[in-house]
Amino acid sequence: MEIVIALAFSAAVLLAADRLLLWLESRGHVNWRRKGRRRLTEEPTAELDSLLSNNR
């Protein structure tokens, strides 16, 4: 009986998390479902030397 309660609780937590993420996405806070992951090759890059240099 305890395992059934644990499985039901786990399912409820997963369902609540999914609903929360859908709500956050509809409000514009996250956008990982519709647009997918960003491709790192298309993102701008920064060289380590330019980050560490004192060009002030």
Stockholm file with secondary structure:
# STOCKHOLM 1.0

chainA/1-56         MEIVIALAFSAAVLLAADRLLLWLESRGHVNWRRKGRRRLTEEPTAELDSLLSNNR
#=GR chainA/1-56 SS CHHHHHHHHHHHHHHHHHHHHHHHHHTTSCCHHHHCCCCGGGSCCCCHHHHHSCCC
#=GC SS_cons        CHHHHHHHHHHHHHHHHHHHHHHHHHTTSCCHHHHCCCCGGGSCCCCHHHHHSCCC
//
